[in-house]
Amino acid sequence: MTVRKNQALLTADEKRRFVAALLELKRSGRYDAFVTTHNAFIVGDTDNGERVGHRSPSFLPWHRRFLLEFEHALQEVDASVALPYWDWSTDRSIRSSLWAPDFLGGTGRSRDGQVTDGPFAASAGNWPINVRVDGRTFLRRSLGTAVRELPTPAEVESVLAMPVYDMAPWNSGSDGFRNHLEGWRGVNLHNRVHVWVGGQMATGVSPNDPVFWLHHAYIDKLWAHWQRRHPGSGYVPAAGTPNVIDINDTMKPWNDVRPADLLDHTAHYTFDAA
């Protein structure tokens, strides 16, 4: 059984293996296919039309499947690798080991955001940005620039306490746990972290930055936490809802999985801590 660990607790060997698997997926071209998929759904998911990966109830199961596909790809390179998660509510500093040269590298330089250290720096030659929103072909970050503070434990707790998963109009205007976690309303958890990292993470091609996977692994963990706390409040809507994914509808692009199939993560992996 795959165990997803807090990135702050990874051993040096676990970090090395994770980075090596990322670099191999990039070299083979498989990594960029994930970036392309995510960007297509960011562009296509709108408040008033069909929405699957974002701004909708299926934000959480869609990304759970997306992460599973990526984790399986990593494990085809190295079976020992699991997706780590970044608890940004407690690991909040730009000086965190997450951003060290032996792991993800640090923030970008002031003039253009280019990451200059670590295995994904342009100078290392192993991480060209091929799926992009502009002409820049290097990984960019601007940690803590566009927004200064990451979400706090108290803010996370305020969202976990919400008893209803989602509600009409089932988009970025909805109340409920999903939309407050996604960040279109309230204290803004998920979206704020993307903007805090900056660079490609603040765009539809956010998976270009490997921290995307660690961020979403934590979002996934928060969903699991919410499910344990509110066992009587499951995924909604149930049926007949235009433009969104009901619990037994299949999700694009896979067309072989429903939210109902992804409610229990323990069929696929566990976390190192509840």
C-alpha positions as CSV (number, residue, x, y, z in Angstrom):
1,M,0.0,0.0,0.0
2,T,1.3,3.4,-1.0
3,V,1.9,5.7,2.0
4,R,1.9,9.5,1.3
5,K,4.3,11.2,3.7
6,N,4.7,14.8,4.9
7,Q,7.5,16.2,2.7
8,A,9.1,17.6,5.9
9,L,9.7,14.0,7.1
10,L,11.2,12.5,3.9
11,T,14.6,11.0,4.2
12,A,17.4,12.2,1.9
13,D,17.0,9.0,-0.1
14,E,13.2,9.4,-0.5
15,K,13.8,13.0,-1.8
16,R,16.4,11.8,-4.2
17,R,14.2,9.0,-5.6
18,F,11.2,11.3,-5.9
19,V,13.2,13.9,-7.8
20,A,14.8,11.3,-10.0
21,A,11.4,9.9,-11.0
22,L,10.1,13.4,-11.8
23,L,13.1,14.0,-14.0
24,E,12.6,10.7,-15.8
25,L,8.9,11.4,-16.5
26,K,10.0,14.8,-17.9
27,R,12.7,13.3,-20.1
28,S,10.3,10.8,-21.5
29,G,7.7,13.4,-22.3
30,R,5.1,11.9,-20.0
31,Y,5.2,14.7,-17.6
32,D,4.2,17.4,-20.1
33,A,1.1,15.4,-21.0
34,F,-0.2,15.9,-17.4
35,V,0.5,19.7,-17.7
36,T,-1.5,19.7,-21.0
37,T,-4.4,17.9,-19.5
38,H,-4.6,20.3,-16.5
39,N,-4.4,23.4,-18.6
40,A,-7.2,22.2,-20.9
41,F,-9.5,21.8,-18.0
42,I,-8.6,25.1,-16.4
43,V,-9.4,26.8,-19.6
44,G,-12.6,24.8,-20.2
45,D,-14.0,24.9,-16.7
46,T,-16.3,28.0,-16.4
47,D,-19.0,29.0,-13.9
48,N,-21.8,28.9,-16.4
49,G,-20.9,25.9,-18.6
50,E,-19.6,22.4,-18.2
51,R,-17.1,22.3,-15.4
52,V,-15.3,19.2,-14.2
53,G,-11.9,19.8,-12.7
54,H,-12.4,23.2,-11.2
55,R,-15.2,25.5,-9.9
56,S,-17.4,22.5,-9.3
57,P,-18.2,19.7,-6.9
58,S,-15.9,17.3,-8.8
59,F,-12.8,19.5,-8.1
60,L,-11.8,17.1,-5.4
61,P,-12.5,13.7,-7.0
62,W,-11.1,14.9,-10.3
63,H,-7.8,15.9,-8.8
64,R,-7.7,12.7,-6.7
65,R,-7.8,10.7,-10.0
66,F,-5.4,13.1,-11.6
67,L,-2.9,12.6,-8.7
68,L,-3.4,8.8,-8.8
69,E,-2.6,8.7,-12.5
70,F,0.6,10.7,-11.9
71,E,1.6,8.7,-8.8
72,H,1.2,5.5,-10.9
73,A,3.5,7.0,-13.6
74,L,6.1,7.8,-11.0
75,Q,5.9,4.3,-9.6
76,E,6.5,2.8,-13.1
77,V,9.8,4.6,-12.9
78,D,10.5,3.7,-9.2
79,A,8.0,1.5,-7.3
80,S,9.2,2.9,-4.0
81,V,8.0,6.5,-4.8
82,A,4.9,8.0,-3.3
83,L,3.5,11.5,-3.7
84,P,4.5,13.5,-0.6
85,Y,2.3,16.3,0.7
86,W,3.1,19.8,1.7
87,D,1.3,21.0,4.8
88,W,1.5,24.7,4.0
89,S,-0.5,25.6,7.1
90,T,2.4,24.7,9.3
91,D,5.4,24.6,6.9
92,R,5.1,28.2,5.9
93,S,8.5,29.6,5.4
94,I,10.4,30.3,2.2
95,R,13.4,28.8,4.1
96,S,11.6,25.5,4.5
97,S,13.5,22.4,3.5
98,L,10.9,22.0,0.8
99,W,12.7,24.8,-1.1
100,A,16.2,23.6,-0.5
101,P,18.6,22.8,-3.4
102,D,18.4,19.1,-2.7
103,F,14.6,19.0,-3.2
104,L,12.5,21.5,-5.2
105,G,14.9,24.5,-5.2
106,G,13.9,28.0,-4.1
107,T,12.2,31.1,-5.2
108,G,13.0,32.8,-8.5
109,R,15.3,35.7,-9.1
110,S,13.7,39.2,-8.9
111,R,14.0,40.3,-12.5
112,D,12.2,37.4,-14.2
113,G,11.3,34.8,-11.6
114,Q,13.7,32.2,-12.9
115,V,14.5,29.4,-10.4
116,T,18.2,29.3,-10.2
117,D,19.0,26.4,-7.8
118,G,17.9,22.8,-7.4
119,P,17.2,20.0,-9.9
120,F,14.5,22.0,-11.8
121,A,16.6,25.1,-12.4
122,A,17.1,26.0,-16.1
123,S,20.8,25.9,-15.6
124,A,20.6,22.2,-14.7
125,G,19.1,21.6,-18.2
126,N,16.6,19.0,-17.2
127,W,13.4,20.9,-16.8
128,P,12.4,22.9,-20.0
129,I,9.0,24.4,-19.8
130,N,7.4,23.1,-23.0
131,V,3.7,23.6,-22.2
132,R,3.5,27.3,-21.4
133,V,1.4,30.4,-21.4
134,D,4.2,32.7,-22.7
135,G,7.6,32.4,-24.4
136,R,9.6,31.8,-21.2
137,T,11.0,28.2,-21.1
138,F,12.3,28.2,-17.5
139,L,10.6,27.3,-14.2
140,R,9.5,30.5,-12.4
141,R,8.5,31.2,-8.8
142,S,8.0,34.3,-6.6
143,L,7.4,32.8,-3.2
144,G,5.4,35.1,-0.9
145,T,5.2,38.0,-3.3
146,A,1.7,38.3,-4.7
147,V,0.3,37.2,-1.3
148,R,2.4,37.4,1.7
149,E,1.0,34.7,4.0
150,L,0.0,31.1,3.5
151,P,-3.2,29.9,5.1
152,T,-3.0,29.3,8.8
153,P,-4.1,26.3,10.9
154,A,-7.1,28.3,12.2
155,E,-8.2,29.1,8.6
156,V,-7.9,25.4,7.7
157,E,-9.9,24.5,10.7
158,S,-12.7,27.0,9.8
159,V,-13.1,25.2,6.5
160,L,-12.9,21.7,7.9
161,A,-15.7,22.6,10.3
162,M,-18.2,23.3,7.4
163,P,-20.8,20.5,7.5
164,V,-22.0,20.6,3.9
165,Y,-19.9,19.4,1.0
166,D,-21.3,21.8,-1.7
167,M,-24.5,23.4,-2.8
168,A,-26.1,25.3,-5.7
169,P,-25.1,27.0,-7.9
170,W,-22.3,24.4,-7.9
171,N,-19.6,26.8,-9.1
172,S,-17.2,29.5,-7.7
173,G,-20.2,31.2,-6.1
174,S,-21.2,28.3,-4.0
175,D,-21.1,28.0,-0.2
176,G,-19.9,24.9,1.5
177,F,-16.7,23.0,2.1
178,R,-15.6,22.3,-1.4
179,N,-15.7,25.9,-2.6
180,H,-14.1,27.3,0.5
181,L,-11.3,24.7,0.2
182,E,-10.9,25.4,-3.5
183,G,-10.6,29.1,-2.5
184,W,-13.2,31.0,-4.5
185,R,-14.9,32.1,-1.3
186,G,-14.0,32.7,2.3
187,V,-10.5,32.4,3.7
188,N,-9.2,31.0,0.3
189,L,-7.0,27.9,0.9
190,H,-6.1,26.1,-2.4
191,N,-6.1,29.1,-4.7
192,R,-4.1,31.2,-2.3
193,V,-1.3,28.7,-2.2
194,H,-1.0,28.7,-6.0
195,V,-0.7,32.5,-6.0
196,W,1.7,32.5,-3.0
197,V,4.1,30.2,-5.0
198,G,3.7,32.4,-8.1
199,G,5.3,31.8,-11.5
200,Q,3.7,28.9,-13.4
201,M,1.8,27.8,-10.3
202,A,-0.4,30.9,-10.7
203,T,-1.5,29.8,-14.2
204,G,-3.3,26.9,-15.8
205,V,0.0,25.2,-16.5
206,S,0.7,25.0,-12.8
207,P,1.8,21.3,-12.9
208,N,5.0,22.6,-14.6
209,D,6.1,23.3,-11.0
210,P,6.6,20.0,-9.2
211,V,5.3,21.6,-6.0
212,F,1.8,21.3,-7.6
213,W,1.7,17.6,-6.7
214,L,2.7,18.2,-3.1
215,H,0.1,21.0,-2.8
216,H,-2.7,18.9,-4.2
217,A,-1.7,15.9,-2.2
218,Y,-2.4,18.0,0.9
219,I,-5.7,19.3,-0.5
220,D,-6.6,15.6,-1.0
221,K,-5.6,14.9,2.6
222,L,-7.8,17.7,3.8
223,W,-10.7,16.2,1.9
224,A,-10.1,12.9,3.6
225,H,-10.0,14.7,7.0
226,W,-13.3,16.4,6.3
227,Q,-14.9,13.1,5.3
228,R,-13.9,11.5,8.6
229,R,-15.2,14.5,10.6
230,H,-18.6,14.6,8.7
231,P,-19.5,11.0,7.9
232,G,-23.1,11.9,7.3
233,S,-22.3,14.6,4.7
234,G,-21.2,13.1,1.5
235,Y,-20.6,14.2,-2.0
236,V,-23.4,16.2,-3.7
237,P,-25.1,16.7,-6.1
238,A,-26.8,13.3,-6.6
239,A,-28.5,13.3,-10.0
240,G,-29.8,15.4,-12.8
241,T,-27.7,18.5,-12.4
242,P,-26.8,20.4,-15.6
243,N,-23.1,21.1,-16.4
244,V,-21.7,19.4,-13.3
245,I,-20.7,15.9,-12.3
246,D,-23.2,14.1,-10.1
247,I,-22.0,11.4,-7.8
248,N,-22.5,8.6,-10.4
249,D,-21.5,10.5,-13.5
250,T,-18.2,9.6,-15.2
251,M,-15.5,12.3,-15.3
252,K,-13.6,13.4,-18.4
253,P,-10.9,12.9,-19.6
254,W,-10.9,9.3,-18.3
255,N,-14.7,8.5,-18.8
256,D,-14.3,5.4,-16.7
257,V,-14.5,6.8,-13.1
258,R,-17.2,8.4,-11.1
259,P,-16.9,10.5,-7.9
260,A,-18.6,7.6,-6.1
261,D,-15.5,5.4,-7.1
262,L,-13.1,7.9,-5.4
263,L,-14.7,8.7,-2.1
264,D,-12.5,6.2,-0.2
265,H,-8.8,7.0,-0.7
266,T,-7.7,4.0,1.4
267,A,-8.4,1.7,-1.6
268,H,-5.4,3.3,-3.2
269,Y,-3.1,4.8,-0.5
270,T,-2.9,6.0,3.1
271,F,-1.3,9.0,4.8
272,D,1.4,8.9,7.3
273,A,-0.8,10.7,9.8
274,A,-4.5,11.2,10.2
